[in-house]
């Protein structure tokens, strides 16, 4: 099971969708969860066609999109403002997975509805259950850098819900912080708002499941890459040489610079981060050209994009 869950903060800005397409070609995702697409739901079919997955579901608030491979039989279990829960039945292995994609409210009182629905679901959950997304609250003080003091009441609400539902944090590789407000020095704030949880049945069914926090290129939130221990076949490089290897290496370099900026958010480290992000954007553009020539995709036109790879626009004003 390879998948991605990402709070993109708009599929049309800062190379978010282009990056998503590139990652899908590399990893062959079985499902994709997108939070805050900031697009009208009637445009979802257009994005589904571009991604190439057969099925698409949107929640009632239009802030959670799910794209699913046709290998799954999909049933909508809960379609609510802050979460979308799907039953995914694999047509070949007959393994059942309950997937809950979360985009929580920023307000503590409004999040109570989300916690209550998770309580109700957990009471009779006997199959693998994956809960992932942006919870808009941290687990403890180590999940935050900068900004106001942590609200212990909000933290307790969150912890009580997850523990009562018998869910376990699935851990991660990469930077601890999944969101950055885009500012520097004394105004800089980092938080771990995005997480993946699973019940015991999930961990037994997918023992090799790993979560990786990728770099924040394309959004102020990092994508969460979900991979099992089964490796996908390598992609042939054709005449484009080591572009794929270069992108993989730059991904790691960007993560290092993000960590440096998180530890010491100076203007100098901010500029260094911008430079390495711009370098990665350049190679992503080359990879885009490779796939355009290889697949001759009629939908991929220069005028069909709102952004260009040559410029990486770091977030200014941000919110969590």
C-alpha positions as CSV (number, residue, x, y, z in Angstrom):
1,X,0.0,0.0,0.0
2,X,1.6,3.2,-1.2
3,X,-0.2,6.4,-0.7
4,X,0.1,10.1,0.2
5,X,-1.9,12.4,2.4
6,X,-1.2,16.1,1.9
7,X,-2.7,19.4,3.1
8,X,-1.8,21.2,-0.2
9,X,-3.5,24.6,0.6
10,X,-4.7,24.8,-3.0
11,X,-3.9,22.5,-5.9
12,X,-3.3,25.5,-8.2
13,X,-0.5,27.3,-6.5
14,X,3.2,26.9,-5.8
15,X,3.7,23.8,-8.0
16,X,1.6,21.7,-5.7
17,X,-0.3,19.7,-8.3
18,X,2.7,19.3,-10.6
19,X,4.6,17.9,-7.7
20,X,1.8,15.5,-6.8
21,X,1.7,14.2,-10.3
22,X,5.5,13.6,-10.3
23,X,5.3,11.8,-7.0
24,X,2.4,9.6,-8.2
25,X,4.4,8.6,-11.3
26,X,7.3,7.6,-9.1
27,X,5.4,5.8,-6.3
28,X,2.3,4.5,-8.1
29,X,-0.1,5.5,-5.2
30,X,-3.1,3.3,-4.5
31,X,-4.8,6.3,-2.9
32,X,-4.2,10.0,-2.5
33,X,-5.8,12.2,0.2
34,X,-5.8,15.9,-0.5
35,X,-6.8,18.5,2.1
36,X,-7.7,22.1,1.4
37,X,-7.7,21.8,-2.4
38,X,-9.4,25.2,-2.6
39,X,-11.2,24.2,-5.8
40,X,-14.9,23.8,-6.5
41,X,-16.0,20.2,-6.3
42,X,-17.2,20.1,-9.9
43,X,-13.6,20.5,-11.0
44,X,-12.5,17.4,-9.2
45,X,-13.1,15.1,-12.2
46,X,-10.6,17.2,-14.2
47,X,-7.9,16.6,-11.5
48,X,-8.8,12.9,-11.2
49,X,-8.3,12.5,-14.9
50,X,-4.9,14.2,-14.7
51,X,-3.8,12.0,-11.8
52,X,-5.0,8.9,-13.5
53,X,-6.7,7.1,-10.6
54,X,-10.1,5.7,-11.4
55,X,-12.2,6.9,-8.5
56,X,-12.7,10.2,-6.7
57,X,-14.7,11.2,-3.6
58,X,-15.2,14.7,-2.0
59,X,-16.5,15.4,1.5
60,X,-19.4,17.7,2.3
61,X,-17.2,20.7,3.1
62,X,-15.3,20.3,-0.2
63,X,-12.0,20.4,1.8
64,X,-11.2,16.7,1.6
65,X,-10.6,15.0,-1.7
66,X,-9.7,11.3,-2.1
67,X,-8.5,9.6,-5.3
68,X,-8.5,5.8,-5.3
69,X,-7.2,3.1,-7.6
70,X,-9.7,0.9,-9.3
71,X,-8.2,-2.1,-7.5
72,X,-10.4,-1.1,-4.6
73,X,-14.1,-1.3,-4.1
74,X,-15.0,1.9,-2.3
75,X,-17.8,2.5,0.1
76,X,-18.4,5.9,1.8
77,X,-19.0,5.3,5.5
78,X,-18.9,8.9,6.9
79,X,-19.0,12.1,4.9
80,X,-18.7,14.9,7.4
81,X,-17.3,18.4,7.6
82,X,-14.0,17.5,9.3
83,X,-13.5,13.9,8.1
84,X,-14.2,11.5,5.3
85,X,-14.2,7.8,6.0
86,X,-14.1,5.2,3.3
87,X,-14.1,1.4,3.3
88,X,-11.5,0.2,0.8
89,X,-11.8,-3.5,-0.2
90,X,-9.0,-4.8,-2.3
91,X,-10.5,-6.8,-5.2
92,X,-7.5,-9.2,-5.5
93,X,-6.3,-9.8,-1.9
94,X,-9.8,-9.1,-0.3
95,X,-8.0,-7.1,2.4
96,X,-10.3,-4.5,3.9
97,X,-9.1,-1.1,5.0
98,X,-11.0,1.7,6.7
99,X,-9.5,5.0,5.7
100,X,-10.3,8.2,7.6
101,X,-9.0,11.5,6.1
102,X,-9.1,14.4,8.6
103,X,-9.1,18.1,8.1
104,X,-9.8,19.4,11.6
105,X,-11.1,22.8,12.5
106,X,-8.8,25.4,14.1
107,X,-11.2,26.0,17.0
108,X,-11.1,23.6,20.0
109,X,-14.9,23.7,20.4
110,X,-15.6,22.9,16.8
111,X,-13.1,19.9,16.9
112,X,-15.3,18.2,19.6
113,X,-17.6,17.0,16.8
114,X,-14.6,15.3,15.1
115,X,-13.5,13.7,18.4
116,X,-17.1,12.4,19.0
117,X,-17.3,10.8,15.6
118,X,-14.0,9.1,16.0
119,X,-15.2,7.7,19.4
120,X,-18.3,6.3,17.8
121,X,-16.3,4.7,15.0
122,X,-13.8,3.1,17.3
123,X,-16.4,1.4,19.5
124,X,-17.0,-1.4,17.0
125,X,-13.9,-1.2,14.8
126,X,-12.5,-4.7,14.1
127,X,-10.7,-4.2,10.8
128,X,-7.5,-2.3,9.8
129,X,-8.1,1.5,10.4
130,X,-5.9,4.3,9.2
131,X,-6.6,7.8,10.4
132,X,-4.5,10.6,8.8
133,X,-4.5,14.2,8.0
134,X,-4.3,17.7,9.5
135,X,-5.6,17.6,13.1
136,X,-4.8,21.3,13.7
137,X,-3.6,20.6,17.2
138,X,-0.3,19.3,18.6
139,X,0.4,16.3,20.8
140,X,2.9,17.9,23.2
141,X,5.2,20.9,23.5
142,X,8.0,19.2,21.5
143,X,5.7,19.4,18.4
144,X,5.9,23.2,18.3
145,X,8.6,25.9,17.8
146,X,7.7,29.6,18.3
147,X,4.4,31.3,18.7
148,X,2.1,31.4,21.7
149,X,2.1,29.0,24.6
150,X,0.6,25.5,24.1
151,X,-3.0,25.1,25.2
152,X,-3.0,22.1,27.5
153,X,-6.8,21.7,27.2
154,X,-6.6,21.3,23.5
155,X,-3.7,18.8,23.9
156,X,-5.7,16.8,26.4
157,X,-8.7,16.7,24.2
158,X,-6.6,15.3,21.3
159,X,-4.8,12.8,23.5
160,X,-7.9,11.5,25.1
161,X,-9.6,10.9,21.8
162,X,-6.7,9.0,20.2
163,X,-6.0,6.9,23.3
164,X,-9.7,6.1,23.8
165,X,-10.0,5.0,20.2
166,X,-6.9,2.7,20.7
167,X,-5.0,4.4,17.9
168,X,-1.2,4.6,17.8
169,X,0.9,7.2,16.2
170,X,2.6,5.4,13.2
171,X,5.8,7.5,13.6
172,X,7.7,9.2,10.8
173,X,10.9,9.8,9.0
174,X,12.1,13.3,8.2
175,X,11.5,16.7,9.9
176,X,9.3,16.6,13.1
177,X,7.4,19.7,12.0
178,X,4.8,19.3,9.2
179,X,3.7,23.0,9.1
180,X,5.5,26.3,8.8
181,X,4.0,29.8,8.8
182,X,6.5,31.0,6.2
183,X,8.0,33.7,8.5
184,X,11.5,34.0,9.9
185,X,13.3,34.9,13.1
186,X,11.0,35.9,16.0
187,X,7.8,35.5,13.9
188,X,8.7,32.0,12.8
189,X,6.4,29.1,13.9
190,X,6.7,25.4,13.2
191,X,4.2,22.7,14.3
192,X,3.5,19.1,13.8
193,X,-0.1,19.3,12.8
194,X,-0.3,16.4,10.3
195,X,-0.2,12.8,11.6
196,X,-1.1,9.2,10.7
197,X,-2.6,6.9,13.3
198,X,-3.5,3.2,13.1
199,X,-5.2,0.5,15.2
200,X,-3.6,-2.8,16.1
201,X,-5.3,-4.5,13.1
202,X,-3.7,-2.0,10.7
203,X,-0.2,-2.6,12.1
204,X,-0.6,-6.4,11.9
205,X,-1.9,-6.3,8.4
206,X,0.7,-3.8,7.1
207,X,3.7,-4.4,9.4
208,X,6.1,-2.6,7.1
209,X,4.1,0.6,6.9
210,X,6.3,3.7,7.1
211,X,5.4,7.4,7.1
212,X,7.9,10.0,5.6
213,X,7.5,13.7,6.0
214,X,8.7,15.1,2.7
215,X,9.8,18.7,2.1
216,X,7.2,21.5,2.1
217,X,7.7,22.5,-1.5
218,X,4.2,23.3,-2.9
219,X,2.5,24.0,0.4
220,X,3.1,25.3,3.9
221,X,2.4,21.7,5.0
222,X,4.6,18.7,4.1
223,X,3.2,15.7,2.3
224,X,3.0,12.5,4.3
225,X,4.3,9.6,2.2
226,X,2.9,6.2,3.2
227,X,4.9,3.1,2.0
228,X,5.0,-0.5,2.8
229,X,8.1,-2.7,2.7
230,X,7.3,-3.9,-0.9
231,X,9.3,-1.8,-3.3
232,X,7.9,-0.6,-6.6
233,X,9.7,-1.3,-9.8
234,X,12.3,1.3,-10.8
235,X,11.4,3.8,-13.5
236,X,13.6,3.7,-16.6
237,X,15.6,6.9,-17.1
238,X,15.7,6.8,-20.9
239,X,17.7,9.7,-22.3
240,X,17.3,12.0,-19.3
241,X,20.2,10.4,-17.4
242,X,20.2,10.9,-13.7
243,X,17.3,13.4,-13.3
244,X,15.4,10.9,-11.1
245,X,18.4,10.3,-8.9
246,X,19.1,14.0,-8.7
247,X,15.6,14.8,-7.5
248,X,15.8,12.1,-4.9
249,X,19.1,13.6,-3.6
250,X,17.7,17.1,-3.6
251,X,14.7,16.0,-1.6
252,X,17.1,15.0,1.1
253,X,19.1,18.3,0.8
254,X,15.9,20.3,1.1
255,X,15.0,18.4,4.2
256,X,18.4,19.2,5.7
257,X,18.0,22.9,5.0
258,X,14.5,22.8,6.5
259,X,15.8,21.3,9.7
260,X,18.6,23.9,9.8
261,X,16.0,26.6,9.4
262,X,13.8,25.1,12.1
263,X,16.7,25.0,14.6
264,X,18.0,28.5,13.7
265,X,15.4,30.5,11.7
266,X,17.6,33.3,10.6
267,X,17.3,35.3,7.4
268,X,20.5,33.7,6.1
269,X,19.2,30.1,6.6
270,X,15.9,31.2,5.0
271,X,17.8,32.3,1.8
272,X,19.8,29.0,1.8
273,X,16.5,27.1,2.0
274,X,15.1,29.2,-0.9
275,X,18.1,28.5,-3.1
276,X,18.0,24.7,-2.7
277,X,14.2,24.7,-3.2
278,X,14.7,26.6,-6.4
279,X,17.3,24.0,-7.5
280,X,14.8,21.2,-6.9
281,X,12.1,23.1,-8.8
282,X,14.5,23.2,-11.8
283,X,14.9,19.4,-11.8
284,X,11.2,18.9,-11.3
285,X,10.7,20.9,-14.5
286,X,13.1,18.7,-16.4
287,X,11.3,15.6,-15.1
288,X,8.0,17.2,-16.1
289,X,9.4,17.7,-19.6
290,X,10.5,14.0,-19.7
291,X,7.1,12.7,-18.8
292,X,5.4,15.1,-21.3
293,X,7.5,13.9,-24.1
294,X,7.3,10.2,-23.1
295,X,3.5,10.1,-22.6
296,X,2.5,12.9,-25.0
297,X,-0.2,13.9,-22.6
298,X,-2.7,16.2,-24.3
299,X,-3.8,17.8,-21.1
300,X,-0.4,18.9,-20.1
301,X,-0.2,22.3,-21.9
302,X,1.9,25.3,-21.0
303,X,-1.2,27.4,-20.7
304,X,-2.9,24.9,-18.4
305,X,-0.8,25.8,-15.4
306,X,-1.1,28.8,-13.1
307,X,2.5,28.6,-12.0
308,X,6.0,27.9,-13.4
309,X,8.7,25.7,-12.0
310,X,11.3,28.5,-12.3
311,X,10.1,30.3,-9.3
312,X,9.5,29.0,-5.8
313,X,7.3,31.3,-3.8
314,X,7.7,30.8,0.0
315,X,4.7,31.4,2.1
316,X,4.4,34.9,3.7
317,X,1.3,35.1,5.8
318,X,0.3,31.7,7.0
319,X,-2.2,30.0,9.2
320,X,-2.4,26.5,10.7
